[in-house]
Amino acid sequence: MTRHLNPFPFMEKLLTILKDQEGKAITIKKIVNHLNAEALKKSKSRKRKKNTSFLTNRDLEQAIALLEEYGLAFISKGKVIPAHPFYVEARISVAKSGSAFAMGMFPDDIFIAPPDRKNAKQGDIAFIELISFRGDRFRGRVQEIIHRHADKFFAEVIRKTDKNQNYLIQLCDLPDSPFALLQTNHTNLAKHSFCFVKPLNQTKRVYIQEIGKRGRYQNLQVYDLLAIADQTDLQNDLERIYLKYNVKPDYPQDFIPSEKDLIRLTKKEWKNPNRKN
């Protein structure tokens, strides 16, 4: 297995320095001296490692050039000028594993681990804070969700969780199909039934036991019931398309035309290839 060497092992510290500047310029020399402080201590120690290396101006300039492609910093007259606030705006793409990627006007997507998603869902627009650089890409965390891709979701009822009419549900049309908690006074929600739900601004700790996995408590997003869905209903299928792709489908009000709209043709007219209708 090929292991990628990290070209910027100092990136995590550099990101912290630039973020703390709050948009104020800082000289390249000052950053290099700050990043080399730890290496200098090791060089004076009797137990120092032979591979202890020092950061050069060229190393820093290469790192800043990469950050410039993300709109976070640039060099002018020997000084580094960081952006403030020190975030990038990106669209969230969620994988089935629960991790995500932030995609925007920059060269490579930013990897986001599940704990750093902060309930961001597929298609959401968010501010992303860069926290490190590993392998060949930046790692980041969701700082703030700017715009939700959808305000309602299609879900499957898994089971009832307690006596207070709370149900464990699964959001079917999202890539990672996350679990969530449905709070409703409705008493006729059957297991494996489907419904439309909307998110509430709260979470609740629930014990989850998945097949083949050890049970554990999870903090789940709480949802409110909008409507019970019939999976054979064409209207619900069109609503799911709208929710998944955020494009409202254009369909006629009457799916079956009335009898007066039908054109009655004779057998001779039907076989005529040149007929207009």
PANUVEX-461719 format. One line per field, with one value per residue (C-alpha): residue number from 1; x, y, z. Coordinates in nm, 4 decimals, always signed. Last residue first. Layout:
# residues N
i: NUM | ...
px: X | ...
py: Y | ...
pz: Z | ...
This chain:
# residues 277
i: 277 | 276 | 275 | 274 | 273 | 272 | 271 | 270 | 269 | 268 | 267 | 266 | 265 | 264 | 263 | 262 | 261 | 260 | 259 | 258 | 257 | 256 | 255 | 254 | 253 | 252 | 251 | 250 | 249 | 248 | 247 | 246 | 245 | 244 | 243 | 242 | 241 | 240 | 239 | 238 | 237 | 236 | 235 | 234 | 233 | 232 | 231 | 230 | 229 | 228 | 227 | 226 | 225 | 224 | 223 | 222 | 221 | 220 | 219 | 218 | 217 | 216 | 215 | 214 | 213 | 212 | 211 | 210 | 209 | 208 | 207 | 206 | 205 | 204 | 203 | 202 | 201 | 200 | 199 | 198 | 197 | 196 | 195 | 194 | 193 | 192 | 191 | 190 | 189 | 188 | 187 | 186 | 185 | 184 | 183 | 182 | 181 | 180 | 179 | 178 | 177 | 176 | 175 | 174 | 173 | 172 | 171 | 170 | 169 | 168 | 167 | 166 | 165 | 164 | 163 | 162 | 161 | 160 | 159 | 158 | 157 | 156 | 155 | 154 | 153 | 152 | 151 | 150 | 149 | 148 | 147 | 146 | 145 | 144 | 143 | 142 | 141 | 140 | 139 | 138 | 137 | 136 | 135 | 134 | 133 | 132 | 131 | 130 | 129 | 128 | 127 | 126 | 125 | 124 | 123 | 122 | 121 | 120 | 119 | 118 | 117 | 116 | 115 | 114 | 113 | 112 | 111 | 110 | 109 | 108 | 107 | 106 | 105 | 104 | 103 | 102 | 101 | 100 | 99 | 98 | 97 | 96 | 95 | 94 | 93 | 92 | 91 | 90 | 89 | 88 | 87 | 86 | 85 | 84 | 83 | 82 | 81 | 80 | 79 | 78 | 77 | 76 | 75 | 74 | 73 | 72 | 71 | 70 | 69 | 68 | 67 | 66 | 65 | 64 | 63 | 62 | 61 | 60 | 59 | 58 | 57 | 56 | 55 | 54 | 53 | 52 | 51 | 50 | 49 | 48 | 47 | 46 | 45 | 44 | 43 | 42 | 41 | 40 | 39 | 38 | 37 | 36 | 35 | 34 | 33 | 32 | 31 | 30 | 29 | 28 | 27 | 26 | 25 | 24 | 23 | 22 | 21 | 20 | 19 | 18 | 17 | 16 | 15 | 14 | 13 | 12 | 11 | 10 | 9 | 8 | 7 | 6 | 5 | 4 | 3 | 2 | 1
px: -5.2242 | -5.1064 | -5.1693 | -4.8955 | -4.8465 | -5.2131 | -5.2930 | -5.4997 | -5.6908 | -5.8055 | -5.9150 | -6.1164 | -5.9824 | -6.1451 | -5.9357 | -5.9239 | -5.9730 | -6.3463 | -6.2707 | -6.0664 | -5.6920 | -5.5332 | -5.2466 | -5.4546 | -5.2461 | -4.9717 | -4.6077 | -4.3076 | -4.0736 | -3.9310 | -3.5548 | -3.3790 | -3.2324 | -3.3368 | -3.6309 | -3.7884 | -3.7446 | -3.9002 | -4.1977 | -4.2464 | -4.2537 | -4.5014 | -4.7377 | -4.7154 | -4.8571 | -4.7408 | -4.5088 | -4.7989 | -4.6553 | -4.7570 | -4.7281 | -4.5285 | -4.3925 | -4.1316 | -3.7647 | -3.5002 | -3.1326 | -2.9763 | -2.6988 | -2.6011 | -2.5913 | -2.4375 | -2.5324 | -2.2560 | -2.2806 | -2.4000 | -2.7472 | -2.7664 | -2.8637 | -2.9130 | -2.9630 | -3.0883 | -2.9461 | -3.1608 | -3.0942 | -3.2627 | -3.3362 | -3.6157 | -3.5822 | -3.8822 | -4.0455 | -4.2225 | -4.3357 | -4.2860 | -4.3998 | -4.1399 | -4.3006 | -4.6454 | -4.7149 | -5.0657 | -5.0171 | -4.9473 | -4.8450 | -4.5091 | -4.1365 | -3.9242 | -3.5630 | -3.2934 | -3.0808 | -2.8618 | -2.9102 | -2.5435 | -2.6367 | -2.9567 | -3.2797 | -3.3885 | -3.3650 | -3.3986 | -3.6464 | -3.6473 | -3.9860 | -4.0894 | -4.4522 | -4.3672 | -4.3755 | -4.0269 | -3.8210 | -4.0817 | -3.9283 | -3.7746 | -4.0046 | -3.8735 | -3.7967 | -3.8410 | -3.7009 | -3.8062 | -3.6257 | -3.3895 | -3.0404 | -2.9962 | -2.8093 | -2.5303 | -2.4351 | -2.1575 | -1.8123 | -1.8126 | -1.4749 | -1.1725 | -0.9029 | -0.6948 | -0.5741 | -0.2856 | -0.1821 | -0.2790 | -0.3285 | -0.4831 | -0.7689 | -0.9360 | -1.2605 | -1.5554 | -1.8465 | -2.1522 | -2.3849 | -2.5965 | -2.6174 | -2.6157 | -2.6488 | -2.4542 | -2.5334 | -2.2109 | -1.9908 | -1.6780 | -1.7669 | -1.8189 | -1.4729 | -1.4613 | -1.2283 | -1.1808 | -1.2220 | -0.9239 | -0.8534 | -1.0719 | -1.4017 | -1.6078 | -1.6632 | -1.6586 | -1.6353 | -1.8184 | -1.7822 | -2.0877 | -1.9630 | -2.2284 | -2.0589 | -2.1933 | -2.1306 | -2.1354 | -2.1183 | -1.8410 | -1.7548 | -1.4018 | -1.3142 | -1.0503 | -1.2834 | -1.0731 | -0.8316 | -0.4595 | -0.2000 | +0.1510 | +0.4270 | +0.7391 | +0.5983 | +0.2631 | +0.1963 | -0.1523 | -0.3950 | -0.7305 | -0.8713 | -0.8478 | -0.5870 | -0.4048 | -0.3749 | -0.1648 | +0.0610 | +0.0911 | +0.2241 | +0.4754 | +0.5893 | +0.6387 | +0.8666 | +1.0607 | +1.1170 | +1.2755 | +1.1489 | +1.4136 | +1.4788 | +1.5276 | +1.6189 | +1.9037 | +1.6678 | +1.7451 | +1.8154 | +2.0963 | +1.8589 | +1.9714 | +1.8366 | +1.5078 | +1.4553 | +1.5289 | +1.2771 | +1.0106 | +1.0917 | +1.1029 | +0.7334 | +0.7652 | +1.0843 | +0.9227 | +0.6121 | +0.8204 | +1.0366 | +0.7319 | +0.6062 | +0.2520 | -0.0423 | -0.3612 | -0.6724 | -0.7618 | -0.3969 | -0.5181 | -0.6388 | -0.2976 | -0.1143 | -0.3603 | -0.3372 | +0.0429 | +0.0350 | -0.1777 | +0.0317 | +0.3675 | +0.3749 | +0.3335 | +0.4492 | +0.2845 | +0.4184 | +0.1563 | +0.1750 | +0.1382 | +0.0000
py: +1.4676 | +1.6084 | +1.2988 | +1.2117 | +0.8515 | +0.7632 | +0.4438 | +0.6280 | +0.8237 | +0.5039 | +0.3421 | +0.6523 | +0.8948 | +1.0352 | +1.3151 | +1.3095 | +1.6392 | +1.5775 | +1.2517 | +1.4242 | +1.3902 | +1.1683 | +1.3322 | +1.6404 | +1.9092 | +1.8816 | +1.8219 | +2.0459 | +1.9039 | +2.1379 | +2.1034 | +2.0593 | +1.7300 | +1.5008 | +1.7021 | +1.7645 | +1.4021 | +1.2948 | +1.5246 | +1.3639 | +1.0199 | +1.1448 | +1.2698 | +0.9349 | +0.7586 | +0.4006 | +0.4896 | +0.6417 | +0.9136 | +1.0350 | +1.4117 | +1.6886 | +1.5126 | +1.7059 | +1.6114 | +1.5848 | +1.5424 | +1.2471 | +1.2369 | +0.8707 | +0.6189 | +0.2808 | -0.0734 | -0.2982 | -0.3748 | -0.6711 | -0.5245 | -0.1733 | -0.0998 | +0.2737 | +0.4365 | +0.7936 | +1.1334 | +1.4189 | +1.7064 | +2.0407 | +2.3028 | +2.1076 | +1.9335 | +1.8714 | +1.5348 | +1.3544 | +1.0002 | +0.6333 | +0.3174 | +0.0575 | +0.0100 | +0.1630 | +0.5215 | +0.5168 | +0.7108 | +1.0589 | +1.2901 | +1.3453 | +1.3650 | +1.1932 | +1.1127 | +1.0721 | +0.7983 | +0.8866 | +0.7463 | +0.8188 | +0.9267 | +1.1120 | +0.9853 | +0.7513 | +0.9655 | +0.6920 | +0.7180 | +0.6295 | +0.7263 | +0.9303 | +0.8979 | +0.9574 | +0.5890 | +0.5221 | +0.4548 | +0.3432 | +0.1674 | +0.2156 | +0.4739 | +0.5571 | +0.9158 | +1.1689 | +1.5102 | +1.8710 | +2.2049 | +2.1210 | +2.2317 | +2.4214 | +2.7490 | +2.9011 | +2.6077 | +2.7245 | +2.6008 | +2.2659 | +2.1041 | +2.0624 | +1.8321 | +1.9520 | +1.7219 | +1.5075 | +1.2974 | +1.5122 | +1.8868 | +2.0241 | +2.2242 | +2.4137 | +2.5817 | +2.5325 | +2.7773 | +2.5922 | +2.5340 | +2.2192 | +1.9740 | +1.6556 | +1.7271 | +1.9208 | +1.7845 | +1.9185 | +1.7569 | +1.7482 | +1.4239 | +1.2489 | +1.3469 | +1.6275 | +1.6047 | +1.9230 | +1.8871 | +1.9775 | +2.2708 | +2.5501 | +2.7090 | +2.4800 | +2.1272 | +2.0212 | +1.6448 | +1.4308 | +1.1426 | +0.9373 | +0.6184 | +0.6552 | +0.9750 | +1.3291 | +1.6135 | +1.9567 | +2.2774 | +2.5214 | +2.8605 | +2.8895 | +3.0187 | +3.2444 | +3.5339 | +3.7200 | +3.6232 | +3.6090 | +3.8606 | +3.7136 | +3.9714 | +3.9926 | +4.2633 | +4.0860 | +3.7171 | +3.5660 | +3.3972 | +3.2170 | +3.2250 | +2.8481 | +2.8800 | +3.1262 | +2.8508 | +2.6502 | +2.9478 | +2.9990 | +2.6434 | +2.6932 | +3.0243 | +2.8533 | +2.5871 | +2.8528 | +3.0577 | +2.7532 | +2.5213 | +2.3453 | +1.9743 | +1.7231 | +1.4011 | +1.3152 | +1.3134 | +1.5261 | +1.3469 | +1.5812 | +1.8736 | +2.1892 | +2.0723 | +1.9737 | +2.3263 | +2.4705 | +2.2338 | +2.3652 | +2.7287 | +2.6635 | +2.7404 | +3.0728 | +3.1672 | +3.0860 | +3.2892 | +3.5904 | +3.5739 | +3.5603 | +3.8839 | +3.9111 | +4.1037 | +4.1385 | +3.9471 | +3.8075 | +3.7128 | +3.4190 | +3.2394 | +3.2777 | +3.1289 | +2.8394 | +2.7543 | +2.7547 | +2.5164 | +2.2670 | +2.3167 | +2.2244 | +1.8739 | +2.0312 | +1.7844 | +1.4940 | +1.1737 | +0.9545 | +0.5850 | +0.3380 | +0.0000
pz: -3.4288 | -3.7630 | -3.9738 | -4.2217 | -4.1044 | -4.1825 | -3.9912 | -3.7287 | -3.9959 | -4.1696 | -3.8424 | -3.7578 | -3.5024 | -3.1906 | -3.0423 | -2.6633 | -2.4824 | -2.4327 | -2.2536 | -1.9833 | -1.9776 | -1.7085 | -1.5110 | -1.4338 | -1.2613 | -1.5183 | -1.4154 | -1.3805 | -1.1197 | -0.8548 | -0.8519 | -0.5169 | -0.6396 | -0.3537 | -0.2212 | -0.5624 | -0.6670 | -0.3369 | -0.4014 | -0.7423 | -0.5825 | -0.3217 | -0.5944 | -0.7701 | -0.4634 | -0.4202 | -0.1283 | +0.0632 | +0.2822 | +0.6285 | +0.6549 | +0.8233 | +1.1320 | +1.3326 | +1.3466 | +1.6214 | +1.5251 | +1.7028 | +1.9633 | +1.9811 | +2.2647 | +2.1899 | +2.0941 | +1.9634 | +1.5939 | +1.3875 | +1.3412 | +1.4872 | +1.8494 | +1.9061 | +2.2498 | +2.2064 | +2.3100 | +2.1802 | +1.9416 | +1.8840 | +1.6177 | +1.4541 | +1.1188 | +0.8886 | +0.8179 | +0.5331 | +0.6108 | +0.5325 | +0.7103 | +0.8089 | +1.1548 | +1.1700 | +1.2693 | +1.4126 | +1.7376 | +1.5988 | +1.8822 | +1.7157 | +1.7876 | +1.5226 | +1.6111 | +1.3468 | +1.1905 | +0.8941 | +0.5422 | +0.4444 | +0.0914 | +0.1945 | +0.0364 | +0.3144 | +0.6278 | +0.8918 | +1.1785 | +1.5491 | +1.6856 | +1.9881 | +2.0996 | +2.4667 | +2.5658 | +2.4276 | +2.1138 | +1.8601 | +1.5627 | +1.2180 | +1.0565 | +0.7101 | +0.6118 | +0.3295 | +0.4141 | +0.4614 | +0.4601 | +0.1759 | +0.0686 | +0.3944 | +0.3677 | +0.5739 | +0.7977 | +1.0298 | +1.1310 | +0.9527 | +1.0081 | +0.7841 | +0.6540 | +0.3607 | +0.0866 | -0.0390 | +0.2571 | +0.5528 | +0.5810 | +0.9010 | +1.0583 | +0.7749 | +0.8856 | +0.6523 | +0.6147 | +0.4877 | +0.1925 | +0.2332 | -0.0583 | +0.1487 | +0.5180 | +0.7809 | +1.1283 | +1.2809 | +1.0131 | +1.2343 | +1.4163 | +1.0776 | +0.9365 | +0.6785 | +0.3764 | +0.1728 | -0.2046 | -0.4207 | -0.6550 | -0.5089 | -0.6105 | -0.3866 | -0.2650 | +0.1006 | +0.1372 | +0.3906 | +0.6341 | +0.7281 | +0.5619 | +0.2911 | +0.1745 | +0.2216 | -0.0239 | +0.1401 | -0.0660 | +0.0185 | +0.1667 | +0.3032 | +0.6493 | +0.8135 | +0.8887 | +0.7996 | +0.5240 | +0.5931 | +0.4655 | +0.4655 | +0.4443 | +0.2296 | +0.0034 | -0.0471 | +0.0154 | +0.0021 | +0.2404 | +0.2670 | -0.0863 | -0.1288 | -0.4058 | -0.1778 | +0.0831 | -0.1640 | -0.2348 | +0.1422 | +0.1789 | -0.1020 | +0.0509 | +0.3873 | +0.2438 | +0.0480 | +0.3628 | +0.5238 | +0.7980 | +1.0026 | +1.0213 | +1.3035 | +1.1227 | +1.3600 | +1.6553 | +1.9586 | +2.2847 | +2.3862 | +2.3354 | +2.1579 | +1.8203 | +1.9841 | +2.1167 | +1.7718 | +1.6111 | +1.8499 | +1.7683 | +1.3930 | +1.3430 | +1.5263 | +1.3426 | +1.0069 | +1.0942 | +1.2006 | +0.8873 | +0.6587 | +0.8113 | +0.9508 | +0.8079 | +1.0139 | +0.9005 | +1.2415 | +1.3147 | +1.5273 | +1.2117 | +1.0495 | +1.3476 | +1.3849 | +1.0140 | +1.0366 | +1.3320 | +1.1371 | +0.8215 | +0.9809 | +0.8315 | +0.4845 | +0.2178 | +0.4033 | +0.2536 | +0.0887 | +0.1766 | -0.1044 | +0.0000
